[in-house]
Amino acid sequence: MSTATVQKRGIVERVSKSWLYIGLIGIGLVSFVRIITDTNDLTAAGTIRAAIIATCPILAAALGGLWAERAGVVNIGLEGQMILGTWGAAFFTYHYGPWVGILGAALLGLIGGLLHAIATISFGVDHIVSGVAINLIGAGVATYLAEAIFSDYEGGGPRQLNGLEAPAQITIPGVSDLAKDIADQHWFFVSDVAAFIQAMTTNISTLSLLIFALVVVSAVVLWRTSFGLRLRSCGENPQAAETLGVNVYRYKYIAVLISGALAGIGGGFLALVASSGFSTGQTGGRGYIGLAAMIFGNWRPGGLLAGALTFGYTDSLRLRDTQSVHSLLLVVAIGLLAFAAWRAYRRQVRGAVTVAVVGVAVMAWFLLTDAVPREFTVMTPYVTTLFVLALGAQRLRMPAADGAQYRRGSAG
């Protein structure tokens, strides 16, 4: 094994450990706030279960974005590919059952990815323009097909198809009950971890487990195989990859097709698990949030998982009660002040002052109010999206050739 390979693996392992530590600190912070505000809903198993359901479609879209952009193709069309996936899941599930429905969702998303690949890779269309076009096409095609086909189905209508069979749910006896008993004690940190285990082992959809498993699979394939190394080289320096014999077009096409399929699976999750049927417009911008989660995660699997969980968690809180969102303000304020202290320690004074001012403002909001307006709770996941991107902008590093046009032979 070469020295460069060992160094790269060491970097990956350090990044993975960093996200693990951040996750543990985050759980500890939320647990602390839960105790001092007496808001047990913050980490209740029901909240976490709702967060998992909200996370999975965002996570699938984020993974799709990761595959495409690591090969140098910006996939703004994730939203349209998710929309196509919702229709594909509904149609194939109605006729053949939920797992064929998921394959149908992946197929429809893959078709959306193929259109994006042809436009950007073969014809050199601007990636943003092509992605926006895919979003419009996906929404239009799904609406047209729903109106043309679903109206004749039992439980269907011009813009919906209800009563679809969902993928099986599983419960792990013993583990689930023990986790519930510990979670009900409301101990610091331990009960919060137990509530997470309870949510992951009680009536959890097999499709949720599959999407989480795809994060691990993507990490292994992209960072631990020669195939992944070649694919990532296409997103860093395609001309250099070409000189080494890599078929850059082929790898870009593969990446964008996988990207579309993953986004389609996210759409299928919305139709079969997050709800009991298809309806037009049910993606609600989750493709864009998935893209934001990928950027927040710095184009890495562990980071985008953290980003998707953050957005899914804030989305689940708004569905429960406004008091939980109000307590979340304290979590945000403490986190911001800690981040400001860290930046000051790194001698990034200007950034530290900016973050500290925002943290103090959020803390004042928490201390001077008893509740958050319901109108704000609806915006919580979207505000979170903008917030974390703004804070993390200075540490981001996108693939060097992401979004750049490539032509065979341009290496000279």
The 8 nearest C-alpha neighbors of each residue, nearest first, counted from 0:
[[1, 4, 2, 5, 3, 6, 8, 7],
 [2, 0, 4, 3, 5, 6, 7, 8],
 [1, 3, 5, 4, 6, 0, 7, 8],
 [4, 2, 6, 1, 5, 7, 0, 8],
 [5, 3, 7, 1, 6, 2, 8, 0],
 [4, 6, 2, 8, 3, 7, 9, 1],
 [5, 7, 9, 3, 4, 8, 2, 10],
 [8, 6, 10, 4, 9, 5, 3, 11],
 [9, 7, 11, 5, 10, 6, 12, 4],
 [8, 10, 6, 12, 7, 11, 5, 13],
 [9, 11, 7, 13, 8, 12, 14, 6],
 [12, 10, 8, 14, 9, 13, 15, 7],
 [11, 13, 15, 9, 10, 14, 8, 16],
 [14, 12, 16, 10, 15, 11, 17, 9],
 [13, 15, 17, 11, 16, 12, 10, 18],
 [16, 14, 12, 18, 17, 13, 11, 19],
 [17, 15, 19, 13, 14, 18, 20, 12],
 [18, 16, 14, 20, 19, 15, 13, 21],
 [17, 19, 21, 15, 20, 16, 22, 14],
 [20, 18, 16, 22, 17, 21, 23, 15],
 [21, 19, 23, 17, 22, 18, 24, 16],
 [22, 20, 18, 24, 19, 23, 25, 17],
 [21, 23, 25, 19, 20, 24, 18, 26],
 [22, 24, 20, 26, 25, 21, 27, 19],
 [25, 23, 27, 21, 22, 26, 20, 28],
 [24, 26, 22, 28, 23, 27, 21, 29],
 [27, 25, 23, 29, 28, 24, 30, 22],
 [26, 28, 24, 30, 25, 29, 188, 31],
 [29, 27, 31, 25, 30, 26, 24, 32],
 [28, 30, 32, 26, 31, 27, 33, 25],
 [31, 29, 33, 27, 28, 32, 188, 187],
 [32, 30, 28, 34, 29, 33, 27, 35],
 [31, 33, 29, 35, 34, 30, 36, 28],
 [34, 32, 30, 38, 31, 36, 37, 39],
 [35, 33, 37, 31, 32, 36, 30, 38],
 [34, 36, 32, 37, 33, 31, 38, 30],
 [37, 35, 38, 33, 34, 32, 326, 39],
 [38, 36, 34, 33, 35, 39, 32, 40],
 [39, 37, 33, 40, 36, 41, 323, 34],
 [38, 40, 41, 33, 37, 43, 42, 34],
 [39, 41, 43, 38, 42, 46, 323, 45],
 [42, 40, 39, 43, 38, 323, 33, 46],
 [43, 41, 40, 191, 39, 46, 44, 47],
 [42, 44, 40, 46, 45, 41, 194, 39],
 [43, 45, 194, 47, 198, 46, 48, 195],
 [46, 44, 48, 43, 47, 49, 198, 40],
 [47, 45, 49, 43, 44, 48, 50, 42],
 [46, 48, 50, 44, 49, 45, 51, 198],
 [49, 47, 45, 51, 198, 50, 46, 44],
 [48, 50, 46, 52, 47, 315, 51, 45],
 [51, 49, 312, 47, 311, 53, 315, 48],
 [52, 50, 54, 48, 53, 49, 47, 55],
 [51, 53, 49, 50, 54, 55, 273, 48],
 [54, 52, 311, 50, 51, 55, 49, 315],
 [55, 53, 311, 51, 57, 52, 308, 307],
 [54, 56, 58, 57, 52, 53, 59, 51],
 [57, 55, 265, 59, 58, 54, 268, 60],
 [58, 56, 289, 60, 54, 55, 59, 285],
 [57, 59, 55, 61, 307, 56, 60, 54],
 [60, 58, 265, 56, 62, 61, 57, 261],
 [59, 61, 262, 289, 63, 57, 62, 58],
 [62, 60, 289, 58, 64, 293, 63, 290],
 [63, 61, 65, 59, 64, 60, 58, 66],
 [258, 64, 62, 60, 261, 61, 65, 66],
 [63, 65, 61, 67, 62, 66, 74, 68],
 [66, 64, 62, 68, 63, 67, 69, 298],
 [67, 65, 254, 69, 63, 64, 258, 68],
 [68, 66, 255, 254, 72, 64, 70, 65],
 [67, 69, 71, 72, 70, 73, 65, 66],
 [68, 70, 234, 231, 66, 71, 67, 65],
 [71, 69, 234, 233, 68, 231, 67, 230],
 [234, 70, 72, 401, 68, 69, 400, 402],
 [73, 71, 68, 67, 402, 401, 70, 74],
 [74, 72, 68, 402, 126, 75, 67, 401],
 [75, 73, 76, 130, 64, 77, 72, 67],
 [74, 76, 130, 77, 127, 73, 131, 78],
 [77, 75, 130, 74, 133, 134, 79, 78],
 [78, 76, 286, 80, 79, 75, 262, 81],
 [79, 77, 286, 81, 76, 80, 134, 82],
 [134, 78, 80, 137, 82, 81, 76, 77],
 [79, 81, 108, 77, 83, 111, 82, 78],
 [82, 80, 266, 263, 84, 262, 78, 79],
 [83, 81, 79, 85, 84, 80, 137, 266],
 [82, 84, 80, 86, 81, 85, 107, 137],
 [85, 83, 263, 104, 266, 81, 87, 82],
 [86, 84, 266, 267, 82, 88, 270, 83],
 [85, 87, 89, 83, 84, 88, 141, 90],
 [88, 86, 104, 84, 103, 90, 89, 85],
 [87, 89, 100, 104, 267, 85, 86, 101],
 [90, 88, 86, 92, 87, 91, 277, 93],
 [91, 89, 87, 93, 92, 88, 86, 94],
 [90, 92, 100, 94, 93, 88, 95, 89],
 [93, 91, 100, 96, 97, 95, 89, 94],
 [92, 94, 90, 91, 89, 95, 96, 163],
 [95, 93, 91, 92, 96, 90, 100, 89],
 [94, 96, 92, 91, 99, 93, 100, 97],
 [97, 95, 92, 99, 98, 100, 93, 94],
 [96, 98, 100, 92, 166, 99, 165, 164],
 [99, 97, 101, 100, 96, 102, 166, 92],
 [98, 100, 102, 101, 97, 96, 95, 103],
 [99, 101, 92, 88, 91, 97, 103, 98],
 [102, 100, 104, 98, 103, 99, 88, 267],
 [101, 103, 99, 105, 100, 104, 106, 98],
 [102, 104, 100, 106, 87, 101, 105, 88],
 [103, 105, 84, 87, 88, 101, 263, 107],
 [104, 106, 260, 263, 102, 108, 264, 103],
 [105, 107, 109, 103, 104, 108, 102, 260],
 [108, 106, 110, 104, 109, 84, 83, 105],
 [107, 109, 263, 80, 259, 260, 111, 105],
 [108, 110, 260, 259, 112, 106, 256, 111],
 [111, 109, 113, 107, 112, 108, 106, 114],
 [112, 110, 108, 114, 80, 109, 113, 259],
 [111, 113, 259, 109, 256, 115, 110, 114],
 [114, 112, 110, 116, 115, 111, 256, 109],
 [115, 113, 117, 111, 116, 112, 118, 110],
 [114, 116, 112, 118, 113, 117, 119, 129],
 [117, 115, 113, 119, 120, 118, 114, 252],
 [118, 116, 121, 114, 115, 120, 119, 113],
 [117, 119, 122, 115, 124, 116, 121, 120],
 [118, 120, 123, 124, 116, 122, 117, 126],
 [121, 119, 116, 123, 117, 122, 118, 248],
 [120, 122, 117, 123, 119, 118, 116, 248],
 [121, 123, 118, 124, 119, 120, 117, 116],
 [124, 122, 119, 120, 121, 404, 118, 125],
 [125, 123, 119, 118, 122, 126, 129, 128],
 [124, 126, 128, 127, 129, 119, 123, 402],
 [127, 125, 129, 128, 73, 119, 130, 124],
 [126, 128, 130, 129, 125, 75, 131, 73],
 [129, 127, 131, 125, 130, 126, 132, 124],
 [128, 130, 132, 126, 127, 131, 115, 125],
 [131, 129, 76, 75, 133, 127, 132, 128],
 [130, 132, 134, 128, 133, 129, 76, 127],
 [131, 133, 129, 135, 130, 134, 136, 128],
 [134, 132, 136, 130, 76, 131, 135, 79],
 [79, 135, 133, 131, 137, 76, 132, 136],
 [134, 136, 132, 138, 133, 137, 139, 131],
 [137, 135, 133, 139, 134, 138, 140, 132],
 [136, 138, 79, 134, 140, 139, 135, 83],
 [139, 137, 135, 141, 136, 140, 79, 82],
 [138, 140, 136, 142, 137, 141, 143, 135],
 [139, 141, 143, 137, 142, 138, 136, 144],
 [142, 140, 144, 138, 143, 139, 83, 86],
 [143, 141, 145, 139, 140, 144, 138, 146],
 [144, 142, 140, 146, 145, 141, 147, 139],
 [145, 143, 147, 141, 146, 142, 148, 140],
 [146, 144, 149, 142, 148, 147, 143, 158],
 [145, 147, 157, 143, 144, 148, 158, 149],
 [146, 148, 144, 145, 143, 149, 150, 157],
 [149, 147, 145, 150, 146, 144, 151, 152],
 [150, 148, 155, 145, 152, 151, 156, 146],
 [149, 151, 156, 157, 155, 152, 148, 146],
 [150, 152, 149, 148, 155, 153, 156, 147],
 [153, 151, 155, 149, 150, 154, 148, 156],
 [152, 154, 155, 151, 160, 150, 149, 161],
 [155, 153, 161, 160, 152, 162, 156, 159],
 [156, 154, 160, 152, 149, 150, 153, 159],
 [155, 157, 150, 159, 158, 149, 160, 154],
 [156, 158, 146, 150, 145, 159, 149, 155],
 [159, 157, 156, 279, 278, 145, 146, 142],
 [160, 158, 278, 156, 277, 155, 157, 161],
 [159, 161, 155, 277, 276, 154, 156, 149],
 [162, 160, 276, 154, 163, 275, 155, 277],
 [161, 163, 275, 276, 154, 164, 160, 153],
 [164, 162, 276, 161, 275, 165, 93, 271],
 [165, 163, 97, 162, 96, 166, 92, 271],
 [164, 166, 271, 97, 272, 163, 167, 275],
 [167, 165, 97, 205, 204, 206, 168, 98],
 [168, 166, 205, 204, 165, 169, 206, 203],
 [167, 169, 204, 202, 203, 205, 166, 170],
 [168, 170, 202, 203, 204, 201, 167, 171],
 [171, 169, 201, 202, 200, 172, 203, 168],
 [170, 172, 200, 175, 174, 173, 201, 169],
 [173, 171, 174, 175, 170, 176, 200, 201],
 [172, 174, 176, 175, 177, 171, 178, 170],
 [175, 173, 177, 176, 172, 171, 178, 200],
 [174, 176, 197, 178, 200, 173, 177, 172],
 [177, 175, 179, 173, 178, 174, 180, 172],
 [178, 176, 180, 174, 179, 175, 173, 181],
 [177, 179, 193, 197, 175, 181, 176, 180],
 [178, 180, 182, 176, 177, 181, 197, 183],
 [179, 181, 177, 183, 178, 182, 176, 184],
 [180, 182, 178, 183, 184, 179, 190, 193],
 [183, 181, 190, 179, 194, 193, 184, 180],
 [182, 184, 180, 185, 181, 179, 190, 194],
 [183, 185, 182, 181, 186, 190, 180, 179],
 [186, 184, 190, 183, 182, 187, 191, 181],
 [187, 185, 190, 184, 189, 188, 182, 191],
 [186, 188, 189, 30, 190, 185, 31, 191],
 [187, 189, 191, 190, 30, 27, 192, 186],
 [190, 188, 192, 191, 187, 186, 193, 181],
 [191, 189, 182, 193, 186, 185, 192, 181],
 [192, 190, 194, 188, 193, 189, 42, 182],
 [191, 193, 195, 189, 194, 190, 188, 196],
 [192, 194, 190, 178, 196, 182, 191, 195],
 [195, 193, 44, 197, 191, 182, 192, 196],
 [196, 194, 192, 198, 193, 197, 199, 47],
 [197, 195, 193, 199, 194, 198, 200, 178],
 [196, 198, 194, 175, 178, 200, 195, 199],
 [197, 199, 195, 48, 44, 196, 201, 200],
 [200, 198, 196, 197, 201, 203, 195, 48],
 [201, 199, 170, 197, 171, 175, 198, 196],
 [200, 202, 170, 198, 203, 175, 197, 199],
 [203, 201, 169, 170, 168, 204, 200, 198],
 [204, 202, 168, 201, 169, 199, 200, 205],
 [203, 205, 168, 206, 207, 167, 202, 166],
 [204, 206, 208, 207, 168, 167, 209, 166],
 [205, 207, 209, 204, 208, 210, 166, 268],
 [208, 206, 204, 210, 205, 209, 55, 211],
 [207, 209, 205, 211, 206, 210, 212, 204],
 [208, 210, 206, 212, 207, 211, 213, 205],
 [209, 211, 213, 207, 212, 208, 206, 59],
 [212, 210, 208, 213, 214, 209, 207, 215],
 [213, 211, 209, 214, 215, 210, 208, 216],
 [212, 214, 216, 210, 211, 215, 217, 209],
 [215, 213, 217, 212, 211, 216, 300, 218],
 [214, 216, 218, 212, 213, 217, 219, 211],
 [215, 217, 213, 219, 218, 214, 220, 212],
 [216, 218, 214, 220, 215, 219, 221, 213],
 [219, 217, 215, 221, 216, 220, 222, 300],
 [218, 220, 223, 216, 222, 217, 221, 215],
 [219, 221, 217, 224, 227, 218, 223, 222],
 [227, 220, 222, 218, 219, 217, 223, 224],
 [223, 221, 219, 220, 218, 227, 224, 228],
 [222, 224, 219, 220, 221, 227, 225, 218],
 [225, 223, 227, 226, 220, 222, 228, 221],
 [224, 226, 228, 227, 229, 223, 222, 221],
 [227, 225, 229, 224, 228, 230, 220, 221],
 [221, 226, 228, 230, 224, 225, 229, 220],
 [227, 229, 225, 231, 226, 230, 232, 224],
 [230, 228, 232, 226, 227, 231, 225, 233],
 [229, 231, 227, 233, 232, 228, 70, 250],
 [232, 230, 69, 234, 228, 233, 70, 229],
 [231, 233, 235, 229, 234, 230, 236, 240],
 [234, 232, 237, 70, 231, 230, 235, 236],
 [71, 233, 235, 70, 400, 69, 231, 232],
 [234, 236, 399, 232, 400, 398, 233, 231],
 [235, 237, 239, 238, 233, 232, 234, 400],
 [236, 238, 233, 240, 239, 241, 232, 234],
 [239, 237, 410, 241, 240, 236, 242, 409],
 [238, 240, 242, 241, 237, 236, 243, 410],
 [239, 241, 237, 243, 238, 245, 242, 232],
 [242, 240, 245, 238, 244, 243, 239, 237],
 [241, 243, 239, 244, 240, 238, 410, 245],
 [244, 242, 240, 241, 245, 239, 238, 246],
 [243, 245, 241, 242, 246, 240, 247, 239],
 [244, 246, 241, 240, 247, 243, 229, 242],
 [247, 245, 249, 248, 244, 241, 250, 240],
 [246, 248, 250, 249, 245, 233, 251, 241],
 [249, 247, 251, 250, 246, 252, 120, 407],
 [248, 250, 252, 247, 246, 251, 253, 245],
 [249, 251, 253, 247, 252, 248, 230, 254],
 [250, 252, 254, 248, 253, 70, 249, 247],
 [253, 251, 249, 255, 250, 254, 116, 256],
 [254, 252, 250, 256, 251, 255, 257, 249],
 [253, 255, 67, 251, 257, 66, 252, 256],
 [254, 256, 258, 67, 252, 257, 112, 253],
 [257, 255, 112, 259, 109, 253, 258, 254],
 [258, 256, 260, 254, 255, 259, 261, 253],
 [63, 259, 257, 255, 261, 256, 260, 66],
 [258, 260, 112, 109, 108, 262, 256, 261],
 [259, 261, 105, 109, 108, 263, 257, 262],
 [262, 260, 264, 63, 258, 263, 259, 59],
 [263, 261, 60, 81, 265, 259, 264, 260],
 [262, 264, 84, 108, 105, 81, 104, 260],
 [265, 263, 267, 261, 105, 266, 262, 104],
 [266, 264, 56, 59, 262, 268, 263, 267],
 [265, 267, 81, 85, 84, 263, 269, 264],
 [266, 268, 85, 264, 88, 270, 84, 269],
 [269, 267, 265, 272, 271, 266, 270, 56],
 [270, 268, 273, 266, 267, 271, 272, 274],
 [269, 271, 276, 277, 267, 268, 85, 274],
 [270, 272, 165, 268, 275, 269, 274, 276],
 [273, 271, 268, 274, 269, 165, 270, 275],
 [272, 274, 269, 52, 271, 268, 270, 275],
 [275, 273, 272, 270, 276, 271, 269, 277],
 [276, 274, 271, 162, 163, 161, 270, 272],
 [277, 275, 161, 270, 163, 160, 274, 162],
 [276, 278, 270, 160, 159, 89, 161, 85],
 [279, 277, 159, 158, 281, 280, 160, 276],
 [278, 280, 281, 158, 142, 159, 277, 141],
 [279, 281, 282, 283, 278, 82, 138, 142],
 [280, 282, 283, 279, 278, 269, 277, 82],
 [281, 283, 280, 284, 285, 82, 266, 81],
 [284, 282, 281, 285, 280, 286, 78, 287],
 [283, 285, 286, 287, 282, 78, 288, 281],
 [286, 284, 288, 287, 283, 282, 57, 289],
 [287, 285, 78, 289, 77, 284, 288, 60],
 [286, 288, 290, 289, 285, 284, 291, 78],
 [287, 289, 285, 291, 290, 286, 292, 57],
 [290, 288, 61, 57, 60, 292, 286, 287],
 [289, 291, 287, 293, 288, 61, 292, 64],
 [290, 292, 288, 294, 289, 293, 295, 287],
 [293, 291, 306, 289, 295, 303, 307, 290],
 [292, 294, 303, 296, 61, 290, 291, 295],
 [295, 293, 297, 291, 296, 292, 298, 290],
 [296, 294, 292, 297, 293, 388, 306, 291],
 [302, 295, 297, 303, 293, 294, 298, 299],
 [298, 296, 294, 295, 395, 299, 396, 302],
 [297, 299, 293, 296, 294, 65, 397, 300],
 [298, 300, 302, 297, 296, 301, 303, 65],
 [301, 299, 303, 302, 218, 214, 304, 298],
 [302, 300, 304, 303, 299, 15, 305, 18],
 [296, 301, 303, 305, 304, 299, 300, 306],
 [302, 304, 296, 293, 306, 292, 300, 305],
 [303, 305, 301, 307, 302, 306, 308, 300],
 [306, 304, 302, 308, 303, 307, 309, 301],
 [305, 307, 292, 303, 309, 304, 308, 295],
 [306, 308, 304, 310, 58, 309, 292, 305],
 [309, 307, 311, 305, 306, 54, 310, 312],
 [310, 308, 306, 312, 307, 311, 305, 313],
 [309, 311, 307, 313, 380, 312, 308, 314],
 [312, 310, 54, 53, 50, 308, 314, 309],
 [311, 313, 50, 315, 309, 314, 310, 308],
 [314, 312, 316, 310, 380, 315, 311, 379],
 [313, 315, 311, 380, 312, 316, 317, 310],
 [314, 316, 50, 312, 318, 49, 313, 317],
 [317, 315, 313, 318, 319, 314, 324, 323],
 [316, 318, 376, 319, 315, 314, 377, 320],
 [319, 317, 316, 315, 320, 314, 376, 377],
 [318, 320, 316, 317, 315, 321, 323, 46],
 [321, 319, 322, 323, 317, 318, 316, 324],
 [320, 322, 324, 323, 371, 325, 370, 373],
 [323, 321, 325, 324, 320, 370, 326, 371],
 [324, 322, 326, 325, 321, 320, 41, 327],
 [323, 325, 327, 321, 326, 322, 316, 317],
 [326, 324, 322, 327, 323, 328, 371, 370],
 [327, 325, 323, 328, 324, 329, 322, 36],
 [326, 328, 324, 330, 325, 329, 323, 331],
 [329, 327, 331, 326, 325, 330, 365, 332],
 [328, 330, 332, 327, 331, 326, 333, 362],
 [331, 329, 327, 328, 333, 332, 334, 29],
 [330, 332, 334, 328, 329, 333, 335, 327],
 [333, 331, 358, 329, 362, 335, 361, 334],
 [334, 332, 336, 330, 335, 331, 337, 329],
 [333, 335, 331, 337, 332, 336, 338, 330],
 [336, 334, 338, 358, 332, 337, 333, 331],
 [335, 337, 339, 333, 338, 355, 358, 334],
 [336, 338, 340, 334, 339, 335, 333, 341],
 [339, 337, 335, 341, 336, 340, 334, 342],
 [338, 340, 351, 336, 342, 355, 337, 341],
 [341, 339, 343, 337, 338, 342, 344, 336],
 [340, 342, 344, 338, 343, 339, 337, 345],
 [343, 341, 345, 339, 351, 347, 344, 340],
 [342, 344, 346, 340, 345, 348, 351, 341],
 [343, 345, 341, 346, 342, 340, 347, 348],
 [344, 346, 342, 343, 347, 341, 348, 340],
 [347, 345, 343, 344, 348, 342, 351, 341],
 [348, 346, 342, 343, 345, 350, 349, 351],
 [347, 349, 351, 343, 346, 350, 352, 342],
 [350, 348, 352, 351, 347, 353, 343, 346],
 [349, 351, 353, 352, 348, 347, 354, 342],
 [352, 350, 339, 348, 342, 354, 343, 349],
 [351, 353, 355, 349, 350, 354, 356, 348],
 [354, 352, 350, 356, 355, 351, 349, 357],
 [353, 355, 357, 351, 339, 356, 352, 358],
 [354, 356, 358, 352, 339, 336, 357, 353],
 [357, 355, 359, 353, 358, 354, 352, 360],
 [356, 358, 360, 354, 355, 359, 361, 353],
 [359, 357, 332, 355, 335, 361, 360, 356],
 [358, 360, 362, 356, 361, 357, 363, 355],
 [361, 359, 357, 363, 358, 362, 356, 364],
 [360, 362, 364, 358, 363, 332, 359, 357],
 [363, 361, 359, 365, 332, 364, 360, 358],
 [364, 362, 366, 360, 365, 361, 367, 359],
 [365, 363, 361, 362, 367, 366, 368, 360],
 [364, 366, 362, 363, 368, 367, 328, 329],
 [365, 367, 363, 364, 368, 362, 369, 329],
 [368, 366, 364, 365, 363, 369, 362, 370],
 [369, 367, 365, 370, 366, 364, 371, 363],
 [368, 370, 367, 371, 365, 325, 366, 322],
 [371, 369, 325, 368, 322, 321, 372, 324],
 [370, 372, 325, 321, 373, 375, 324, 376],
 [373, 371, 374, 375, 370, 376, 321, 325],
 [374, 372, 376, 375, 371, 321, 377, 317],
 [373, 375, 372, 376, 377, 378, 371, 379],
 [374, 376, 378, 373, 377, 372, 379, 371],
 [377, 375, 379, 373, 317, 378, 374, 372],
 [376, 378, 375, 374, 379, 317, 373, 380],
 [377, 379, 375, 376, 381, 380, 382, 374],
 [378, 380, 376, 382, 381, 377, 383, 375],
 [381, 379, 383, 314, 313, 310, 382, 378],
 [380, 382, 384, 383, 378, 379, 385, 288],
 [383, 381, 379, 385, 384, 380, 378, 386],
 [382, 384, 386, 380, 381, 385, 379, 387],
 [385, 383, 381, 382, 386, 387, 380, 388],
 [386, 384, 388, 382, 383, 387, 389, 381],
 [387, 385, 383, 389, 388, 384, 382, 390],
 [386, 388, 390, 389, 384, 385, 391, 383],
 [387, 389, 391, 385, 390, 386, 392, 295],
 [388, 390, 386, 387, 392, 391, 385, 393],
 [391, 389, 387, 388, 392, 386, 393, 354],
 [390, 392, 388, 389, 393, 394, 387, 295],
 [391, 393, 389, 395, 394, 390, 388, 295],
 [394, 392, 391, 395, 390, 389, 396, 388],
 [395, 393, 392, 391, 396, 297, 390, 295],
 [396, 394, 297, 392, 393, 397, 391, 294],
 [397, 395, 297, 398, 394, 298, 399, 393],
 [396, 398, 399, 395, 298, 297, 401, 294],
 [399, 397, 401, 235, 234, 400, 69, 396],
 [398, 400, 235, 401, 397, 234, 236, 71],
 [399, 401, 235, 234, 403, 71, 398, 236],
 [402, 400, 71, 398, 403, 234, 399, 72],
 [403, 401, 72, 73, 71, 400, 126, 404],
 [402, 404, 400, 401, 405, 71, 72, 126],
 [405, 403, 123, 402, 406, 120, 119, 125],
 [404, 406, 403, 407, 237, 409, 120, 123],
 [407, 405, 409, 408, 404, 123, 120, 410],
 [406, 408, 409, 405, 410, 241, 247, 248],
 [407, 409, 410, 411, 406, 238, 241, 405],
 [410, 408, 411, 407, 406, 238, 405, 241],
 [411, 409, 238, 408, 239, 242, 241, 407],
 [410, 409, 408, 238, 242, 407, 241, 239]]
